[in-house]
C-alpha cells in the first residue's frame, strides 16, 4: 500500500507530493480514516540536497583517482522518506548506485 507525502518547497508556499510506501519510517496515520496527503518532516530541497551532496562527494573522490577518467556517470535510485527527505533506494536488498567511468585513448600526434 502507498500514501501521498507532501514536501514543502522554498517557492512561495509551494509543495511537491510524492507517493511513498506505508512502511517508510515516519509515515503514520493521523486519524482513523487517514488523510489523503501527509506532510513530510523536511522540505523537498533538504531531501534533494542529501542526494546532491552524496553525488558531489562521490564525483570528487572518483575525479581524484591517479588516472582520472574522461567521463563519469553516477546513477542513484532515489526514494523519498517522511523523516529524511530523499534517500538512496535499494534494489534487491542493496543500495542502488551505479557508477560508469570511461577512459579514452589519447589521440596520436599529427
C-alpha positions in Angstrom: 0.0 0.0 0.0 1.2 3.5 -0.6 0.4 7.0 0.7 0.9 10.5 -0.6 3.5 12.7 1.2 3.8 16.4 0.8 7.2 18.1 0.9 7.2 21.9 1.2 9.4 23.8 -1.2 11.1 27.2 -0.9 8.9 28.5 -3.6 6.1 30.7 -2.1 4.4 28.1 -0.1 4.7 25.6 -2.9 4.9 21.8 -2.4 5.7 18.6 -4.1 3.6 15.5 -3.5 5.4 12.1 -3.7 4.0 8.6 -3.4 5.7 6.6 -0.6 5.2 3.1 0.8 3.2 2.8 4.1 6.2 1.1 5.8 8.5 4.1 5.3 9.8 5.5 8.6 7.8 8.5 9.7 4.7 7.7 7.8 1.9 7.5 10.3 -1.8 7.6 10.1 -3.0 10.7 11.8 -6.7 9.7 12.1 -8.7 6.5 12.0 -9.8 7.3 8.4 -6.3 8.5 7.4 -5.7 11.6 5.3 -5.3 12.0 1.6 -1.9 13.6 1.9 0.5 13.6 4.9 3.1 16.3 5.5 6.8 15.4 5.5 9.1 16.5 8.3 11.7 18.0 5.9 11.5 20.2 2.8 11.8 18.9 -0.7 15.1 20.9 -1.1 16.5 19.3 2.1 15.9 15.9 0.6 17.4 16.7 -2.8 20.4 18.3 -1.0 21.2 15.0 0.6 21.4 13.3 -2.9 23.3 16.3 -4.3 25.9 16.1 -1.5 26.3 12.4 -2.0 26.8 12.8 -5.7 29.3 15.7 -5.2 31.3 13.6 -2.7 31.4 10.5 -5.0 32.4 12.6 -8.0 35.2 14.3 -6.0 36.6 11.0 -5.0 36.4 9.5 -8.4 38.0 12.5 -10.1 40.9 12.3 -7.7 41.9 8.9 -9.0 45.6 8.7 -10.2 44.3 8.1 -13.7 41.2 10.2 -13.8 38.5 9.1 -16.2 37.5 11.2 -19.1 33.8 10.7 -18.3 32.0 9.7 -15.1 28.3 8.8 -14.8 26.5 8.3 -11.5 23.1 6.8 -11.2 21.2 6.9 -7.9 17.9 5.2 -7.2 16.2 7.8 -5.0 13.4 7.1 -2.6 11.5 9.8 -0.6 11.1 9.3 3.1 8.9 11.3 5.6 11.7 11.9 8.1 14.8 12.1 6.0 13.6 13.6 2.7 15.4 11.7 -0.1 17.5 8.6 0.5 19.4 6.3 -1.9 16.9 3.5 -2.7 17.8 -0.2 -2.5 17.2 -2.8 -5.2 17.1 -6.4 -4.2 18.4 -5.7 -0.7 21.3 -3.5 -1.7 21.7 0.3 -2.1 21.2 1.5 -5.7 24.2 3.3 -7.0 25.6 2.7 -10.5 29.0 4.2 -11.5 30.2 4.2 -15.0 33.7 5.5 -15.9 35.2 6.0 -19.4 38.9 6.4 -20.3 39.6 7.4 -23.9 42.9 6.7 -25.6 45.0 9.8 -26.2 44.9 11.0 -29.8 48.1 10.3 -31.8 50.1 13.4 -32.6 49.6 14.6 -36.2 
